[in-house]
Amino acid sequence: MTETQPLLTAPSSAPAGTRLLYRCAVAAPLLSLLDYLPPKDASGDAPNRPLLLGTRVSAPLGNRLVTAVVVEVIDSSSPQQDVINPEKLRAIDSVIDTEPLLDSVHLSLLSWATRYYLHPPGEVFVLGLSPRERRGEPPAPTGKQGVKLNERGLGLPPGALSRAKKQAALLTALQERPHSIDELNSQGLSRTIVRALAAKDLIEYCTLKNTEAWSCNDPLKPTQEQRTVINAINADQAGFICHLIEGITGSGKTEVYLQCAAEIINQGRQVLILLPEIGLTPQMLTRFQARFNAPVVMLHSGLSDGERDRHWAMARDGSAAIILGTRSAVFAPVANLGMIIVDEEHDQSFHQQDGLRYSARDVAVKRAQLHNCPIVLGSATPSLESLSNVEIGKYTLHALTERAGGASIPRKAVVDVRGLSLEAGLSQPLLSAMQATLTSGKQVLLFLNRRGFAPTLLCHDCGWFAGCDHCDARLAVHRKPAELRCHHCNSKKFLPRSCPSCQSGRLVSAGLGTEQSELTLKRLFPAFPVLRVDSDSMTGRNAMDDFAQRLSTGEPCIILGTQMLTKGHHFPAVTLVGVVDADGLLFSPDFRGEERLLQLLTQVGGRAGRGKDAGSVIIQTHYPDHPLIQAVMERSYGELARNLLAERRQRALPPLGAMAMLRCDSVDFTNGLNFLTQIKNQLQLAPGVQVIGPVPAAMARRAGRYRAQLLLLSEDRRALHNAASQLAWVADKTKKRSDIKWFMDVDPVEAV
């Protein structure tokens, strides 16, 4: 891999006798930057002034032109530069930007991500651009549409157009200053009047920046614990420091975020807030809009390209005070960044699982360091990585141990379902508790982490089961629409009427999914609404927002959902949480399985009793004596997490050890294994670095391709990263069949 550190400054002009070349990030699967000659000007000569770093250019790649970013300017005559003979290089076709779209800090962040995650730079630098900017188009305009007098209009004398009173009034207003279209409408000057003056060539359209000062509304009165945390964070805003808020569910972490952000907004600086899921943005957006008289924008995949372009541009030009987004927003340009907040920092959704495989939380920490600003990480169940950084002094810990507003910690109970009669997985103790809760006018939340009607369709006579043709997985049964569906590759089949193996008509659905539970709950509790929340039901753009609005009425209802419900939602009327099947979470081949189980049970249980009424949590299991079930019942997450951290230390596993993985997928499993074996045989690893494999992935076949991997482990992170860099370099240089694809995953979250 070519390790090219972007220069942060470039010469203002080229000294005589030098020949400048430009290293550009091109969106292609290449592990190095590409060198180009300068573009020709109208006379056919190279321009005297070098291109600025961070500008976009149109550059040739093969037989097409692509949008690229200038990352480095080099002098080809320097003996220190390792470049191709300039005579063999192609010239940049044209320059797109007169000013850089990516500033020096942004370039440094993207360059760091390229080197740390060992990913093609062109596929990394494109993440710093909006959709239209990636296509080579100019940034989206920001501000409000307005009009102003053009040169001809400015030359008109006072009292002109007096016969047309409305046009004269518009002319008088514009002689004072440009006006927005909305402002003119409020004065009774319609678009028709504006178009009339435009037709007379007296005015021109323009974009007006928002010049209103940002301000904050009165905050809530914090608890003593909240006040202590707020004061501590606000006292350290002069430079980079990473704060970790370990606050139990319902302890008011969002209020801490709001009051810390207020300090930054009052200074005229911007705040970037990262959330793990799109579904969390409506609630957070509502709270920030209510608190601040300042522009708040969102960045996530649910937006149209036009909305994303505009919000991206508002973040870049500084007109957006607060930027709320999911993981990709960590790469958004921010003109005057004053603070980063990462809510639910432990959540696995912050890890990108295709393309550049990165942790948005870790990138955010690096970004705060580069911007020299504070970052706040918050969670009721902090990741072991963050707790480890607290132990070694990198992060500052703040604890919130009490629920805000006088709410109490929910009571916990375990129901041993062995031998009990179940209706769609629901035991009589849980059903009775639900009835009592609903009758008292409160809400019930049921957690079942399996969508669809049932996870398996099988033949009662011969044992055949419906498997995916493309993955090593079973097809799930869905009723709306009626089909078999793979939850890994999304392939679909019609529901068969008879067994394909023995032609028996006795096909049965085995297991439990949210669709099946929803039908049963509607039958058992006909007087109460049943609201299902999973990725199948929450498909509309405003589905999660509409759901939250309905719950805010406080009407008694049953909420049935998957993991989507466990992440930071505030449902004050929910007083009972039922975990329908904890057993599906108990057994995992991944060494992180215990950590994730504890986080999930703690988070879902924390949805109960967040209002003035006490809450309770009921966990159904066939293994009531399992150590993890007992631990959840008797001890706090913080204590359990620190015990897990000690175990990881003894086993030299992340976060105390370092890990990287090279995974390949291929049409033929043997070809993939042979490719990885070739790579392994060329490695010259330093002492202390262990290589495991090649071995099949936990799901060896997915979406019609076979997956295998090499795993690197070391207690020394620097040695591990050097080995991973060597691994990527060898893989890039090793000849392979055209059907084989590979990628590096540094700090993988799925290592099996």
Beta strands, then each sheet from edge to edge (+ up, - down):
strand 1: 20-26
strand 2: 34-36
strand 3: 56-61
strand 4: 64-75
strand 5: 94-95
strand 6: 144-149
strand 7: 179-180
strand 8: 203-208
strand 9: 215-216
strand 10: 242-247
strand 11: 270-274
strand 12: 292-293
strand 13: 296-299
strand 14: 322-325
strand 15: 337-343
strand 16: 375-379
strand 17: 395-400
strand 18: 411-416
strand 19: 443-447
strand 20: 456-459
strand 21: 476-479
strand 22: 482-485
strand 23: 492-493
strand 24: 507-510
strand 25: 530-533
strand 26: 558-561
strand 27: 574-579
strand 28: 616-621
strand 29: 658-666
strand 30: 689-702
strand 31: 705-714
strand 32: 741-746
sheet 1: 2+ 1- 4+ 3- 5+
sheet 2: 7+ 6- 8+
sheet 3: 9+ 12-
sheet 4: 13+ 14+ 11+ 15+ 16+ 10+ 17+
sheet 5: 18+ 28+ 27+ 19+ 26+ 25+
sheet 6: 20+ 24-
sheet 7: 21+ 22- 23+
sheet 8: 30+ 31- 29+ 32-
end
